[in-house]
Amino acid sequence: MNHPWFAVGTVMAILLTTPAAAGPRDATQPLSIAADVLPITELDWRVVNDTVMGGVSQSRVETSATVTFAGELSLEQNGGFASMRAQLPAGAFTDATALRLALRGDGRTYALTLRRADVPLRAGSYRLSMATEVGASELVIPLSAFRPASFGRPVMGAPALDSGLDQVDTIGVMLADKQPGPFELELLAMTVVKGAPHNVETRAALVESLQAAVAQGVPLYNGGDAEGCRDVYATALQAALDLPGVTPGERSIIEEALNGAASQRSEAGAWTLRQAIDSVVRAGG
């Protein structure tokens, strides 16, 4: 699925350059500089390549005034990925809506990855495909576009990334475009774009409405009325789109589920919609 990129001019954010490297920072401590700027040169980046599964791809991270991820991708021995990741300062993504990147690319397509401490994804993360241009460019990426994946496959029913942004603790970049050869991506700066704080009361109303739909729909499905169950779920999810507690990421998941279920048989449609409900309910209030 191709996720939309936001034009740089549509999000109000100030892109600031990061300070020169001063060694790895204590990631358990809150940001000590401008709140929206990620200190990328101070993060303790480490590489994780396909060598963990027998591959031979190579990569390295070089930190100066910027962060450069470079190496050579190989498909030998069933390999084919190289990545770097780093633990984030506590609360770096709280109340965030987007991530603004300034980078110098090589024309290859990378995956930007984020992890939530409260959502274990085996060999996985929340990911978004990031096509780069040759040379310098600037991107603003909505956090609602990230999707959970495990072993490269979508994870259905997992909470949306932006339903627990205070739990985002790791950021990374992965290359797995099936194109062997050298690569180099330079991160010039990252800025977290902030939005409105989480509203607990409206969130609770959203979760309660969907839990009520499940309580009504499950007996229908178990009783052989998959169509009735599907309709109950669809009605509840459609109504949820009008509730203030839904996050942009959850809105996207709900809309995708409603569109998908519309072309499926009753049984499959009911499960598609239930997975969207679970995604919201598991995030809690």
Secondary structure, DSSP 8 states (H G I E B T S, - for coil): -----B-GGGS-----------S---TTSB--S-TTEE-GGGS--EEEEGGGGT---EEEEEESSSEEEEEEE--GGG---EEEEEE--BTTTTTEEEEEEEEEEES-EEEEEEEETTS--TTEEEEEEEE--EEEEEEEEEGGG-EEEETTEE-TT---GGGSGGGEEEEEEEE-SS--EEEEEEEEEEEEEE-----HHHHHHHHHHHHHHHHHHHHHHHTT-HHHHHHHHHHHHHHHTTSTT--HHHHHHHHHHHHHHTTS-HHHHHHHHHHHHHHHHTT--
